[in-house]
């Protein structure tokens, strides 16, 4: 496995947010974290990346305990795409170049420029590279922020609702790129999502959070009406189109 | 694509080079300006080790320390403002909004009034004499650092946000302003005059000793900021993004604030209060050269130096032989320019 989370717990002084979270992700896999608003999905990602310091638990990337690493070393292993975006007054190239920050000692190297070029080409952003971020559409902007995380050449990507505020076309495009990159580079992605059907379409595994704890986790077999109803507290049915389940609220 | 990007960054480097050349020429012009009838050619030849003894005496003993003080103070205040605005993520951050200048002014007032460091002397050349400048400077520096430490301790142990940090600075500014008023209220007229004189920024106070200390502090600080330029770029994308990119945000923020405050404290305590350079310098450059700190830091350094040199030259020539306080000129030049920039809106470069 590439990512191994053991007994992660985080609480604010007034209330616990996540408790006893343990799961694994294999190379080439996308894991979707699902659950209602405020259940702790973003907190979980921030704890994995040590943006928040969990009170309990261990995070291993390639069997290495990441909490013992320095910040730049951690950034070489885990790339993070937050809901908050980059600086609108930076160009696409400069923003993606920031992904090389953990590797830059004094100035950028030819290797840094090479990686940025590759990532821009991979994300189909080459033509936009000298545009400022505030000149981009929502989909293009999201691709730039993902490109920045890819430039970190990390083993694990954490993506916090990467498809929020995107139209259907861009949602599919962004997730397709993430899935392709994860498979081709044999890394792992942990993605928090609200759209359960989109998650079904792109993720390999699913983890449902309820009241800060894992309600259930696994492959396509956990996508059942009973599980979804328990987590989201609304009646649903699950229809199948071929092998693909579709969750329909009733 | 790499070639396109190289062209894009080459433009920024060219702007910095032009700024450097302009500052250099302005420096020579500023040295030649005054009542001694020096020409720019004479200044250059004297600086190169030639020239007559009279010109040498004027240039090396009077003009050069003043111009170097201007270059250093402008560079230091501007780069301090640049880093404060980045680390606090607040475009209004400056030594003033953080209360550091007011704390230094309070320290100076306290030394002049209660420690007997100042008195008024009636002479044409120097209307007011502070008879123990190092006592005033030490006290101003100590109080500026107290204000800085309060802000840093609040940030470190109470975990206050950048916005709250600026509010804390405003509170400190009011507190030290009130302290200065009380000190002045109980002081005799002559000492009040000395305090008021001190609060006007003036480059003429700098001797070679001060220039050497300022050179060490300002150049080491600029080197530190340049070393951290990628961290500041990452911080521009937000705290969470910066953490995700491997930036130790707390350390960078505290380090940046400490060094920026140190520069301010040293400069304010040697030269008095010189406003607006820390705001206008980096803001102007941000609009011309963009927000990338690889270019913004050197550009802010040069812009601050250039602005302060122009202001000082104006201060010396507008009402010659009367030399106006440079702090008043920077405010006259800086405030309308700042308002113009705001009114013009954000234009991308």
Interface residues (C-beta under 8 A of the other chain):
Chain A: X46 X49 X50 X51 X70 X71 X72 X73 X74 X75 X76 X78 X79 X80 X81 X82 X84 X85 X86 X87 X89 X90 X91 X93 X94 X95 X98 X99 X101 X102 X104 X106 X113 X117 X120 X126 X129 X130 X132 X148 X149 X152
Chain B: X1 X2 X4 X5 X8 X227 X230 X231 X233 X234 X236 X237 X238 X240 X241 X243 X244 X245 X246 X247 X248 X290 X291 X292 X348
